[in-house]
Amino acid sequence: MDDVISFKHILKMARHQKALNFEPGAAFLYSNTGYNLLAEIVERVTGDSFREWTDTHIFKPLGMTNSHFHDDYEMILKNRAYSYQTDEKGGFKHAVNNTTALGSSSLYSTVEDLAKWILNFDDTRIGEQAVIEQMHQRGVLNNGEQIDYAFGLNIGEYRGLKTVGHSGSWRGFRSHLMRFPDQRFGVVILCNLDTFNPLSLAEKVADLYLADVLAPVEASESEKATEPDESIKSEPLSPERLTEFEGDYYTEELDTTYTIVMHEDGLVAQHRWHDDIVLTYADGHFRGDAWFFPEIHFIRDNTGCITGFSLTGNRVRNLYFEKKRG
């Protein structure tokens, strides 16, 4: 995560993808890459860089003088806030951010500037009313189901009031923007520590300012009685069975290899850039203890031999890794 991830790297990765997560319109899954491609489209259509175009058509007209899309990770920026994460000793360390993900991330701004952006929903200084309305248009799936996600905005509800907003996180940065359109009220929370919960903080601000119109607080899901998840319980595989999963697995889409090996009485996935990922057998497949390696399904041919595995979780579905022979 500390490595440099440039916008060119992201586009190159996208060009190597061979399959969709699902048929368009069949489901909804937030996609950073989708917004990266939109930023690239803006550049190709207008002839301006994404940073130049947004400066000219969004930030300057709204007086957002402390906002820009950061397209150069080496650029020195006055008054820049750095992000932090907790360490194992209870202290803090710098969560290094060398990413240029235009469209989906890399927006540098302030609470005051984002407040000006919120006000534009009511006074419409930039864009036409038709654009504002389209931004609030919720998606509809192929089966007719309407989802909560619109054009870069989540349409929701908090304590009986309609809300519009979005959250964000990268490295130690955490953010949430929440707007109550009927009350013409908005909250912007920007954090630079990975343990902060900006949504919870935004709700607490709303609780204070909108106390007279908010519905009574209901019991949270964590306070309700819950049953243990029985699906994760299954008989462990014997060491003899686990050995058949060992090997090197390569994906052309990411041009990378993971090695599955036995460790003690279980399996781990190894990669030169990461710590060992412990794989636990549950409900007919394996689960990894790393956020980017959550669900692994091994694939067999007609003779029962393992030919590869598919990785599913977070924002990817069925990313195929082929087992190397020999």
C-alpha positions in Angstrom: 0.0 0.0 0.0 3.0 2.3 0.4 4.0 1.8 -3.2 3.4 4.4 -5.9 0.1 3.8 -7.7 -0.1 6.3 -10.5 -3.1 7.0 -12.7 -1.3 5.3 -15.6 -0.8 2.2 -13.5 -4.6 2.1 -12.8 -5.5 2.4 -16.5 -3.0 -0.3 -17.4 -4.5 -2.6 -14.8 -8.0 -1.9 -16.2 -6.8 -2.8 -19.7 -5.7 -6.2 -18.6 -9.0 -7.2 -17.0 -10.6 -10.0 -19.0 -14.1 -10.3 -17.5 -16.8 -8.3 -15.8 -17.8 -8.9 -12.2 -21.3 -9.5 -13.4 -23.6 -8.7 -16.4 -24.2 -5.0 -16.5 -27.3 -4.1 -14.6 -27.6 -7.5 -12.8 -26.2 -6.2 -9.5 -24.6 -3.1 -8.0 -21.0 -3.0 -6.7 -19.2 0.3 -6.1 -16.3 0.6 -8.5 -13.3 2.9 -8.1 -12.1 1.9 -11.6 -15.4 3.2 -13.1 -14.7 6.7 -11.8 -11.1 6.5 -13.0 -12.4 5.7 -16.5 -14.8 8.6 -16.3 -11.9 10.9 -15.4 -10.0 9.6 -18.4 -13.0 10.2 -20.6 -13.2 13.9 -19.4 -9.5 14.3 -20.4 -10.0 12.7 -23.9 -13.2 14.6 -24.7 -12.1 18.1 -23.5 -8.3 18.0 -24.2 -7.7 19.3 -20.7 -6.2 17.3 -17.8 -8.8 16.2 -15.2 -7.3 18.6 -12.7 -7.4 21.5 -15.2 -11.0 20.8 -16.2 -12.3 20.5 -12.6 -10.5 23.6 -11.6 -12.0 25.6 -14.4 -15.6 24.2 -14.3 -16.1 23.3 -10.6 -13.7 24.7 -8.1 -13.0 28.2 -9.3 -16.7 29.0 -10.1 -17.7 27.9 -6.6 -14.8 29.7 -4.9 -13.3 26.4 -3.7 -9.8 27.9 -3.6 -8.3 25.1 -1.4 -9.5 22.2 -3.6 -7.9 20.3 -6.4 -7.4 16.8 -7.8 -3.9 15.8 -6.8 -2.3 14.4 -10.0 1.3 14.6 -8.8 2.1 12.6 -5.7 5.5 14.3 -5.4 4.0 17.8 -5.3 4.6 19.8 -2.0 1.4 21.3 -0.8 1.1 24.0 1.9 -1.0 23.1 5.0 -1.5 19.5 3.8 -2.8 17.1 6.4 -1.1 13.7 6.6 -2.9 10.5 7.4 -2.0 8.2 10.3 -2.7 4.7 11.5 -2.3 3.1 14.9 0.6 0.7 15.5 0.9 -2.4 17.7 2.4 -0.4 20.6 -0.6 1.9 20.9 1.1 4.8 19.1 0.8 6.2 15.6 2.6 5.9 12.3 2.3 7.7 9.0 0.0 6.0 6.6 1.9 6.8 3.4 -0.2 7.9 0.4 1.5 7.8 -3.0 -1.7 7.3 -5.0 -3.1 9.2 -7.9 -6.6 7.9 -8.5 -8.3 10.7 -10.4 -12.1 10.5 -10.3 -12.4 8.0 -7.4 -9.9 9.6 -5.0 -7.0 12.1 -4.8 -9.3 15.0 -4.1 -7.7 17.5 -1.8 -10.1 19.8 -0.1 -11.3 21.4 3.2 -14.5 21.4 5.2 -15.2 25.0 4.1 -14.7 24.3 0.4 -16.9 21.2 0.5 -19.6 23.2 2.3 -19.6 25.5 -0.8 -20.1 22.4 -3.0 -23.1 21.3 -0.8 -24.7 24.8 -1.2 -24.6 24.4 -5.0 -27.4 21.8 -4.7 -29.7 24.6 -3.6 -28.4 27.7 -5.4 -27.1 25.9 -8.5 -24.3 28.3 -9.4 -22.7 25.7 -11.7 -24.6 23.0 -13.6 -28.2 23.1 -14.6 -31.1 21.9 -12.5 -31.4 18.9 -14.8 -27.8 17.9 -13.8 -28.7 18.2 -10.1 -31.7 16.1 -10.6 -29.8 13.4 -12.5 -27.2 13.3 -9.7 -30.0 12.2 -7.4 -31.5 9.6 -9.8 -31.2 6.2 -8.2 -30.1 3.2 -10.3 -32.5 0.5 -11.4 -31.3 -3.1 -11.9 -32.4 -5.3 -14.8 -35.0 -7.0 -12.5 -36.6 -3.7 -11.7 -35.1 -3.3 -8.3 -34.2 0.3 -7.4 -30.9 0.7 -5.5 -29.8 3.4 -3.1 -26.9 4.5 -5.2 -27.4 7.4 -7.7 -24.8 9.3 -9.7 -21.9 9.5 -7.2 -24.4 10.0 -4.3 -26.0 7.6 -1.8 -29.7 8.3 -1.3 -30.7 7.2 2.2 -32.5 8.1 5.4 -31.5 8.9 8.9 -34.0 8.9 11.8 -36.9 9.6 9.5 -35.2 12.3 7.3 -34.0 11.9 3.7 -30.2 12.0 3.4 -27.9 12.4 0.4 -24.2 11.8 0.7 -21.1 9.7 0.3 -18.2 8.3 2.4 -14.6 7.8 1.5 -11.5 6.1 2.9 -7.9 5.6 1.8 -4.9 4.9 4.0 -5.5 6.8 7.2 -8.0 9.2 5.7 -11.7 8.9 6.5 -14.4 11.2 5.3 -18.2 11.5 5.1 -20.5 14.1 3.5 -24.1 14.1 4.6 -26.8 16.4 3.3 -30.4 16.7 4.5 -32.1 18.2 1.4 -35.5 19.0 3.0 -33.8 20.8 5.9 -31.2 22.5 3.7 -28.6 21.2 6.2 -25.3 19.5 5.6 -22.4 18.0 7.5 -18.8 17.4 6.3 -16.4 15.3 8.3 -12.7 14.9 7.3 -10.5 12.7 9.4 -6.8 11.7 9.1 -6.7 8.6 11.5 -7.8 5.2 10.4 -9.7 4.5 13.7 -12.2 7.4 13.2 -15.8 6.7 12.1 -16.8 9.8 10.1 -20.4 8.6 9.5 -21.0 8.3 13.3 -19.5 11.7 13.8 -21.7 13.2 11.1 -24.8 11.7 12.7 -23.9 13.1 16.1 -23.7 16.6 14.6 -27.1 16.1 13.0 -28.5 14.9 16.3 -27.6 18.3 17.8 -28.7 20.6 15.0 -31.8 18.7 13.9 -33.0 17.4 17.3 -36.5 18.9 16.8 -37.3 17.1 13.6 -35.4 13.8 13.9 -37.4 10.6 14.7 -36.6 8.7 18.0 -33.5 6.6 18.1 -34.0 3.0 17.4 -31.9 0.2 18.9 -28.8 -0.4 16.8 -28.1 -3.7 15.2 -25.3 -4.3 17.6 -27.7 -4.0 20.5 -30.2 -6.6 19.1 -29.8 -10.2 19.9 -28.0 -12.1 17.2 -27.4 -15.7 16.5 -24.0 -17.0 15.7 -23.2 -17.6 12.0 -23.4 -21.3 11.6 -22.3 -21.1 8.0 -18.7 -20.7 8.9 -18.6 -24.0 10.8 -17.3 -27.0 8.9 -15.1 -29.9 9.5 -11.4 -29.0 9.0 -9.5 -30.7 6.2 -6.8 -33.3 7.0 -3.2 -32.4 6.2 -3.2 -35.0 3.5 -6.1 -33.3 1.7 -4.6 -29.8 2.2 -1.4 -30.8 0.4 -3.2 -31.0 -3.0 -3.9 -27.3 -2.8 -0.2 -26.4 -2.7 1.4 -24.7 -5.7 2.0 -21.5 -7.5 -1.1 -19.7 -8.9 -0.7 -16.9 -11.5 -3.2 -14.3 -12.8 -2.4 -12.6 -16.1 -4.8 -9.8 -15.2 -2.6 -8.6 -12.4 0.6 -10.2 -13.6 1.3 -11.7 -10.2 1.7 -15.0 -8.5 0.6 -16.3 -5.1 2.1 -19.5 -3.6 -0.1 -21.7 -1.5 1.9 -23.8 1.0 1.2 -25.9 4.1 2.0 -24.2 7.4 1.6 -26.1 10.6 -1.8 -27.7 10.2 -3.2 -25.3 7.6 -2.6 -23.3 4.4 -1.1 -19.9 3.8 -1.0 -17.8 0.7 2.4 -16.2 0.2 3.4 -13.2 -1.9 6.7 -11.3 -1.8 4.9 -8.0 -1.1 2.7 -9.2 1.8 2.8 -11.1 5.0 1.6 -14.7 4.9 -2.2 -14.9 4.5 -3.8 -17.6 6.6 -6.4 -19.6 4.8 -9.3 -21.1 6.8 -11.6 -23.8 5.4 -15.3 -22.9 5.9 -18.5 -23.7 4.2 -16.9 -25.5 1.2 -14.3 -22.9 0.4 -11.3 -21.0 1.9 -11.3 -17.6 3.6 -8.2 -15.5 3.9 -7.4 -13.2 6.9 -6.4 -10.3 4.6 -9.0 -7.8 3.4 -7.9 -8.1 -0.2 -7.9 -12.0 -0.1 -11.2 -12.8 1.5 -12.8 -15.7 -0.3 -11.1 -18.3 -2.4 -12.8 -21.1 -4.4 -10.5 -23.8 -5.9 -11.3 -25.1 -9.3 -10.9 -28.7 -10.5 -10.9 -30.3 -13.9 -12.9 -33.5 -15.0 -10.3 -35.7 -13.4 -10.5 -33.9 -10.0 -7.1 -32.2 -10.3 -6.9 -28.6 -9.1 -6.3 -26.2 -12.0 -6.6 -22.9 -10.3 -8.8 -20.8 -8.0 -11.1 -17.8 -8.2 -10.8 -14.9 -5.8 -14.0 -13.1 -4.7 -14.6 -10.3 -2.2 -14.8 -6.6 -1.7 -15.0 -5.1 -5.2 -13.9 -8.0 -7.4 -15.7 -11.2 -8.4 -14.2 -14.4 -9.6 -10.7 -13.2 -10.4 -9.0 -16.3 -11.9 -5.6 -17.6 -10.9 -4.2 -20.5 -12.9 -2.1 -23.2 -11.2 1.3 -23.5 -12.7 2.3 -27.0 -13.7 5.5 -28.8 -12.8 
